[in-house]
């Protein structure tokens, strides 16, 4: 009886490892998606001031006061 319990317990706990790996992979994918979306949104906001500064450095006649 005890060996049956150990075999069932080993079979039960062995399947959790794959499920845990999948859960961690989904969490990492979700975090990566948030980082990419945030970088795209922030990149568009930051692009205008740096683009203006770069054009002013190249040609001072186009700079705003």
C-alpha positions in Angstrom: 0.0 0.0 0.0 2.8 2.4 0.9 4.5 1.9 -2.5 1.3 2.6 -4.3 1.1 5.9 -2.4 4.6 6.8 -3.2 4.1 6.1 -6.9 0.9 8.1 -7.0 2.5 10.9 -5.1 5.5 10.9 -7.4 3.2 11.0 -10.5 1.2 13.8 -9.0 4.1 16.0 -8.0 6.0 15.3 -11.2 3.2 17.0 -13.3 3.4 20.2 -11.2 6.8 21.0 -12.5 5.7 21.4 -16.1 2.7 23.5 -15.0 4.8 25.7 -12.9 7.3 26.3 -15.8 4.4 27.2 -18.1 3.0 29.6 -15.5 6.4 31.3 -15.1 6.8 31.6 -18.9 3.4 33.3 -19.1 4.3 35.7 -16.4 7.6 36.5 -18.1 5.8 37.0 -21.4 3.3 39.4 -19.8 6.1 41.4 -18.2 7.9 41.6 -21.6 4.8 42.8 -23.3 4.3 45.5 -20.7 7.9 46.6 -21.1 7.6 46.7 -24.9 4.4 48.7 -24.9 5.8 51.1 -22.3 8.9 51.6 -24.3 7.0 52.4 -27.5 4.7 54.8 -25.7 7.6 56.5 -23.9 9.7 56.6 -27.0 7.1 58.6 -28.9 6.8 61.1 -26.0 10.5 61.6 -25.7 11.2 61.8 -29.5 9.8 65.3 -30.0 12.0 67.2 -27.5 15.2 65.3 -28.6 14.3 65.7 -32.3 13.9 69.5 -31.7 17.2 69.7 -29.8 19.0 67.8 -32.5 17.7 70.1 -35.3 18.7 73.1 -33.3 22.2 71.9 -32.8 22.5 71.4 -36.5 21.0 74.7 -37.6 20.6 77.5 -35.1 18.3 79.5 -37.4 15.5 76.9 -37.0 15.5 77.0 -33.2 12.7 78.5 -31.2 13.7 81.2 -28.7 
